[in-house]
Amino acid sequence: MRRNRLGNSTVEVTELSFGAAAIGNLFSAVDPAQAAAAVDAAWGEGIRYFDTAPHYGLGLSERRLGEALRDRPRDSYVLSTKVGRVLDKLPADTATERMTDGLSEGFAVPATHRRRWDFSADGVRRSIEDSLERLGLDRVDIAYLHDPDDHAEAAFHEAYPALEKLRAQGVVGAIGAGMNQTAMLTRFLRDTDVDVVLCAGRYTLLDQSALTELLPEAAARGRSVVVGGVFNSGLLADPRPGATYDYTAAPLALLDRALRIKAVTEGHGVPLRAAALHYPLAHPAVAGVLVGTRSPGEVRDAAALLRREIPDGLWDDLRAEGLLTEDGH
């Protein structure tokens, strides 16, 4: 599988990466054996970039991913985690009373810990140390600031400088920020020396808003973008009534647009999911796409979609139908 270097760093990621939120019980429970099998399947398909975060399952994703990777040669894969939320241990008597804590966020795990926002320099260092302990590994390769939307002041003036120091010390190889918006990610590209930004849901067949500023800025500065949420949380995977878009019920207008896109892709003999996966990779600033998978079957399906040939005429027809634009609107 092709690899791309992140910005000016020495870190290289495969075009397809394994998003480990799902094996932290995102939305539905995944048993340990299935989680391990999903990572094994990713390895078998040539995927060598794995992404996790403390937020995913209150540390469960990190623990499972670390266990699955621990016996593999450390220099043969890239692992990213995130900072901005620390996990505080709950007293034992309250932990048992809060077994369903997190279900509202989609995490069906016992609540032995609780999340707390912390974009301080100390919080960043503690988060990395805690992540390494949960992972059982000696280092992470990429550290992202995780969803700093409402914490801009602390993120830019405390958390980012702390990450910069960790990179200079060789604790991490590359640093960046991961968000579901483009404006602040563009600011990170302009005002800091991040290597990469992880942009979720804003460069897809339904939303090309990253083309307005984010992607041109990344390309001009020699930085990289990893694109997540290529299926917009479900609508581009299976557009039907009840499908979700950005984790809520898709508006009818967007459902109609997705169905029109699907008709064009299938007219070229290409599944909609394959077109959705391939679309971001054509941009020169995009180093790879991150897909959340919870089973070996889902991993193999994503890898098979990546291997599909997409005819140029498909993109031409989408533009001709007004379903794909290149100006971000």
matplotlib code that plots the C-alpha trace (Angstrom):
import matplotlib.pyplot as plt

x = [0.0, 1.3, 2.8, 3.0, 5.2, 3.5, 4.7, 8.4, 8.4, 10.0, 6.6, 5.0, 1.5, -0.3, -3.1, -5.6, -5.5, -7.3, -9.5, -9.7, -12.7, -15.0, -13.0, -13.4, -17.1, -18.3, -22.1, -22.1, -20.0, -17.1, -15.7, -11.9, -11.4, -13.2, -11.2, -7.9, -9.1, -9.9, -6.3, -4.9, -7.0, -5.7, -2.2, -2.9, -4.2, -1.0, -2.4, 0.4, -1.2, -3.4, -5.3, -6.7, -7.5, -8.1, -11.7, -12.6, -14.1, -12.5, -9.1, -10.5, -9.5, -5.9, -5.6, -7.0, -5.0, -1.8, -2.3, -2.9, 0.2, 2.6, 4.3, 4.8, 8.0, 7.7, 9.3, 7.0, 3.9, 2.7, 0.4, -1.3, -3.2, -4.7, -4.5, -7.0, -9.1, -7.6, -9.1, -9.6, -10.2, -13.5, -13.8, -14.6, -18.0, -19.1, -17.7, -20.0, -23.0, -22.1, -21.7, -23.7, -21.7, -20.7, -23.6, -25.0, -21.7, -21.9, -19.4, -20.8, -18.0, -17.9, -17.3, -14.2, -12.9, -14.4, -13.2, -12.0, -11.0, -7.4, -5.4, -2.8, 0.9, 0.8, -2.4, -0.7, 2.3, 0.1, -2.1, 0.8, 2.2, -1.2, -1.7, 1.7, 0.8, -2.5, -1.0, 1.9, 4.2, 7.4, 6.2, 3.5, 4.4, 1.7, 0.0, -3.1, -4.9, -8.4, -11.4, -10.1, -13.1, -14.1, -10.6, -8.7, -6.8, -5.4, -4.9, -2.8, -0.9, -0.4, -1.1, 0.5, 3.8, 3.9, 3.5, 6.2, 8.6, 7.7, 8.4, 11.8, 12.6, 11.8, 9.0, 6.6, 7.5, 4.8, 2.2, -1.2, -4.8, -7.9, -11.4, -14.7, -14.3, -11.9, -11.6, -9.5, -7.5, -6.6, -5.4, -3.2, -1.6, -1.1, -0.1, 1.8, 4.3, 2.1, 3.0, -0.5, -4.2, -6.9, -10.0, -13.2, -16.2, -15.3, -13.7, -16.2, -18.5, -21.2, -19.0, -16.0, -15.7, -12.1, -11.3, -12.0, -9.0, -7.8, -6.4, -4.9, -3.2, -1.8, -0.5, 1.1, 2.9, 3.9, 1.8, -0.3, -4.0, -5.5, -9.1, -11.6, -15.3, -15.3, -18.8, -20.1, -21.0, -23.1, -25.0, -22.4, -22.1, -25.7, -28.0, -31.5, -34.2, -32.9, -29.2, -27.1, -25.0, -22.6, -24.1, -27.7, -30.5, -29.7, -31.8, -34.0, -32.1, -28.8, -30.3, -31.6, -28.1, -26.4, -28.9, -28.1, -24.4, -25.0, -26.8, -23.9, -21.2, -23.2, -23.8, -20.0, -20.1, -18.5, -20.0, -20.7, -18.5, -15.6, -16.0, -16.3, -13.1, -11.1, -12.3, -10.1, -7.0, -6.7, -5.8, -2.0, -2.2, -4.0, -1.7, -4.4, -7.9, -8.9, -11.7, -13.2, -13.7, -14.9, -14.5, -12.2, -14.9, -15.2, -11.4, -11.1, -14.0, -12.3, -9.1, -10.9, -12.6, -9.2, -8.0, -11.0, -10.2, -12.3, -12.8, -12.1, -15.5, -17.2, -15.8, -16.6, -20.2, -20.6, -19.4, -21.7, -24.7, -23.7, -23.0, -19.3, -17.6, -14.0, -14.5, -15.7, -19.4]
y = [0.0, 3.4, 5.6, 9.4, 11.5, 14.0, 17.5, 18.0, 15.2, 11.8, 10.0, 8.2, 6.9, 4.4, 5.8, 3.9, 4.0, 2.1, 4.3, 2.5, 4.4, 1.5, -1.1, 1.1, 0.2, 3.2, 3.0, -0.8, -3.3, -5.1, -8.1, -8.3, -11.2, -9.2, -6.1, -8.1, -9.8, -6.4, -5.1, -8.4, -8.0, -4.4, -5.7, -8.4, -5.8, -3.7, -1.0, 0.5, 3.6, 3.2, 6.0, 6.1, 8.5, 8.4, 9.6, 6.5, 4.2, 5.9, 4.4, 1.0, 1.7, 2.5, -0.6, -2.9, -1.4, -1.5, -5.1, -6.0, -4.2, -4.9, -7.9, -6.4, -4.6, -1.1, 0.6, -1.1, 0.9, 4.4, 5.1, 8.3, 9.3, 12.6, 15.1, 17.5, 15.1, 13.4, 10.5, 10.8, 7.7, 7.6, 6.3, 2.6, 3.1, 5.5, 3.5, 0.6, 2.9, 4.4, 1.4, 3.0, 6.3, 7.2, 5.6, 9.0, 9.5, 6.0, 4.2, 1.1, 0.6, 0.6, 4.1, 3.6, 6.9, 10.2, 12.6, 16.1, 18.7, 19.8, 21.7, 22.9, 22.0, 19.7, 18.2, 17.4, 15.8, 13.8, 12.7, 11.3, 9.5, 8.0, 6.9, 5.2, 3.3, 2.2, 1.3, -0.5, 1.0, 3.1, 5.9, 7.3, 8.7, 11.4, 13.5, 15.4, 18.1, 16.6, 18.8, 22.1, 24.0, 25.6, 25.8, 27.9, 30.1, 27.1, 25.0, 27.6, 29.1, 26.1, 22.7, 23.4, 24.7, 21.6, 19.3, 21.3, 20.6, 16.9, 16.8, 18.6, 16.1, 13.1, 11.9, 12.2, 12.3, 14.6, 16.9, 18.3, 18.9, 16.9, 18.5, 18.4, 21.9, 23.7, 27.3, 26.4, 23.8, 26.4, 28.7, 25.9, 25.6, 29.4, 30.2, 27.1, 24.6, 21.5, 18.7, 17.4, 18.1, 15.5, 16.9, 14.8, 15.1, 18.3, 16.9, 14.4, 13.9, 15.8, 18.5, 20.0, 23.0, 22.1, 23.2, 26.8, 27.5, 24.4, 22.3, 25.2, 26.4, 22.9, 22.6, 26.0, 25.4, 21.8, 20.4, 17.3, 16.5, 13.2, 13.0, 11.2, 10.8, 10.1, 8.5, 11.5, 9.1, 6.8, 8.7, 8.0, 4.4, 3.6, 6.5, 5.7, 7.1, 7.1, 7.3, 9.6, 12.6, 14.0, 11.7, 12.9, 12.0, 13.2, 16.1, 15.0, 17.4, 15.8, 12.3, 13.2, 14.5, 11.4, 9.2, 11.3, 10.8, 7.1, 6.9, 8.4, 6.2, 3.0, 4.1, 3.7, 0.3, 1.8, 1.5, 4.8, 3.8, 3.3, 6.7, 8.3, 6.6, 7.6, 11.2, 12.9, 11.0, 12.9, 16.2, 16.6, 17.8, 14.6, 12.0, 9.4, 8.6, 7.3, 4.8, 3.5, -0.2, -2.7, -6.1, -8.0, -7.9, -4.1, -3.8, -6.0, -4.2, -0.8, -2.2, -3.7, -0.4, 1.3, -1.1, -0.3, 1.6, 4.7, 6.0, 9.7, 10.0, 9.4, 12.7, 14.5, 13.3, 14.4, 17.8, 17.9, 17.1, 19.9, 17.3, 17.9, 21.3, 22.4, 25.7, 24.3, 25.1]
z = [0.0, -1.0, 1.8, 2.0, 4.2, 6.6, 5.9, 6.7, 9.2, 8.8, 9.5, 6.6, 6.6, 4.4, 2.1, 4.1, 7.9, 10.6, 12.8, 16.2, 17.7, 16.7, 18.7, 21.7, 21.5, 19.4, 19.2, 19.8, 21.7, 20.1, 21.9, 22.4, 19.9, 17.2, 17.9, 17.7, 14.5, 12.9, 13.6, 12.2, 9.1, 8.7, 9.0, 6.4, 4.0, 4.2, 6.5, 8.7, 10.1, 13.2, 14.9, 18.4, 21.3, 25.1, 24.3, 22.5, 25.0, 28.0, 27.0, 25.8, 22.2, 23.2, 25.4, 22.7, 19.9, 21.9, 22.8, 19.1, 17.9, 20.8, 19.3, 15.9, 14.9, 16.3, 13.3, 10.8, 11.6, 12.6, 15.5, 16.4, 19.5, 20.7, 23.6, 25.0, 27.1, 30.2, 32.0, 35.7, 37.7, 39.5, 43.1, 43.2, 44.9, 42.1, 39.2, 39.8, 40.0, 36.6, 34.4, 31.6, 31.6, 28.1, 26.3, 25.4, 23.5, 22.0, 24.3, 26.0, 28.6, 32.4, 33.7, 35.8, 34.5, 33.4, 30.6, 31.4, 28.9, 29.5, 26.9, 29.4, 28.9, 31.9, 30.6, 27.2, 28.9, 31.2, 28.4, 26.4, 29.4, 30.2, 26.6, 26.5, 29.6, 28.2, 24.8, 26.5, 23.8, 24.1, 21.8, 19.6, 16.2, 15.8, 18.5, 17.5, 19.5, 19.7, 19.0, 20.5, 19.1, 22.4, 23.8, 21.2, 23.6, 25.6, 22.5, 20.6, 23.6, 25.9, 24.3, 20.9, 22.4, 24.6, 21.5, 19.7, 22.6, 22.6, 18.9, 19.4, 22.1, 19.8, 22.0, 19.0, 15.3, 14.0, 15.6, 14.4, 15.2, 14.4, 14.1, 12.3, 11.0, 8.6, 10.0, 13.1, 11.2, 8.6, 11.5, 12.8, 9.3, 9.2, 12.7, 13.9, 12.6, 12.6, 10.3, 9.6, 10.3, 10.5, 8.9, 9.4, 7.2, 5.4, 2.2, 0.9, -2.0, 0.0, 1.5, -0.2, 2.2, 2.9, -0.7, 0.1, 2.4, 4.2, 1.4, -0.6, 2.6, 3.3, -0.3, -0.2, 3.0, 2.3, 5.1, 5.0, 5.5, 6.7, 5.8, 8.1, 7.8, 4.1, 4.4, 6.5, 9.3, 7.1, 4.4, 1.8, 2.8, 2.4, 1.4, 2.5, 4.8, 8.3, 7.3, 9.4, 8.3, 10.9, 13.5, 13.2, 10.8, 7.3, 6.0, 3.0, 0.7, 1.5, 1.2, -2.3, -3.3, -2.0, -4.0, -7.1, -6.6, -6.1, -9.4, -11.2, -9.6, -10.2, -13.8, -14.1, -12.3, -9.2, -5.7, -4.0, -1.1, -3.5, -5.0, -1.6, -0.4, -3.5, -3.9, -1.3, -2.3, -5.6, -3.8, -3.6, 0.1, 1.2, 2.6, 3.3, 4.4, 7.9, 8.0, 11.3, 11.2, 13.8, 12.1, 9.8, 7.1, 7.3, 7.1, 4.0, 2.4, 2.8, 1.4, -1.6, -2.2, -2.3, -4.9, -7.2, -10.4, -10.7, -14.3, -14.8, -16.5, -13.2, -11.8, -15.0, -14.9, -11.2, -12.2, -15.2, -12.9, -10.5, -7.8, -7.4, -7.4, -7.1, -5.2, -1.9, -2.5]

ax = plt.figure().add_subplot(projection="3d")
ax.plot(x, y, z, "-o")
ax.set_aspect("equal")
plt.show()
